[in-house]
Amino acid sequence: MHKLKTSLSTRLLPALFPLMLAAAAPAQAAWPDKPIRVIVPYAAGGSSDVLARGISDQLAKELGQPVVVENRAGAGSMIGTAYVANEAPDGYTLLLADVPFTIVPALYADRVKYDARKDFAPISLIGVSPMYLFVNPAFEAKTVPALVAAAKDKPASISIGSGGNGSLTHLMAELFMQNTATKLVHIPYKGASASVNDLAGGQIQVSFTTMPTAAALFQGGKITPIAVSSPERMKDTPNVPTFQELGVPNMTVQTWWGLMAPAGTPGDVQAKLEAAMKTVMQAAPVQQRLVSVGVSAPADTSSAALKGLLAEDFTRWENVVKRADIKFE
């Protein structure tokens, strides 16, 4: 009988050993079990910073951990973006990205220290905002067809301002010229506000910008919007037609903001973040924060929506930069 017990124990111990080890090992902590950082690649106070701080409190409530916004500005968003690309893909460091995320690689291919297409995982689309094409009220062309006709009648005689070389407003100007076969004179300024101020003053005739940047001058009748880049007319400017309505192709372009994680972040963590952001985006305080900076909540905030937008933007701006032969040292 004793030999039987010994023999049985000998046979059972190897089978039980893995179970004993598993029971003794500490359980792996569920994500998240510590604070999460959202990196904004710009200085505090801008639209990206405002949006990041707008979602952080709500996201913290959803995830049960603090969400801290950290500004890492410099090199046109490249410093903060590169920082996130090199962080551990564990869901604890995220990026608040916007349009330069897709423009910078096309402009500065030799200087970018990350692969924007491969080094990030889209999590959630946060907001979108269209670009308006404004003219000075005294300018002879009061519509897009009239502007195109005037530009073709006298090439390089009409000036179009932008917020600076390589800015979205600059690339929108180039996109417009490419899609209308016109030649306007690009005048870069140090910021979009300076551009629209000179537009109101009559120093330039045309300029692209967002409505929040131009709101005061528009409401004061100092500048006139003649087209908007949204898919449909905006409810706040129902009399302003879309480029699509006007027959100008490929001008349905939205500025955007989205939440990204480093590539390689576990799928379950990405899914949990995406689900949390879906709830966050429906919260009244977040909706109010979007409105405060002139940003619309997208109908679809999913990672798939952001992924599709990124793919379209990467291709669009690469083509624009190449066709316009825009180069920076």
QUITA-V540911 format. One line per field, one symbol per residue. psi: psi as a letter, one per 40 degrees, with the letter a starting at -180 (. if undefined). burial: + if it has 16 or more other C-alpha atoms within 10 Angstrom, else -. Layout:
psi->???
burial->???
This chain:
psi->ddddddddddddddddddddddddiiihhihieiihhhhhfiiididdddddddedddddddeeiihhhhhgiiffeddddddddeihgeeehihhiadddedddddfdeehfihdddeihhdhhdiihiiihiihdeidheiddddddddddgifehhhiieiheidddddddddddeefihihhhhigidddddddddeedidiiiiidddedddddeedihheiieidiihdegeehiidddeehifeghhiihihiiiiehiddddddddddddddeehdddddddddefhihidheidddddddddddddddddddddefhii.
burial->-------------------------------+---+++++++-+--++++++++++++++-++-+++++++++---+++++++++---+++++++++++++++++++----+++-+--+++++++++++++++++++---++++--++-+++-----+++++++++++++++++++++-+-+++-++++--+++++++++-+-++++++++--+--++---+++++++++--++-----+++++------+++++++++++++-+---++-+++++++-++----++-++--+++++---+++-+++-++--++-+++-++--------
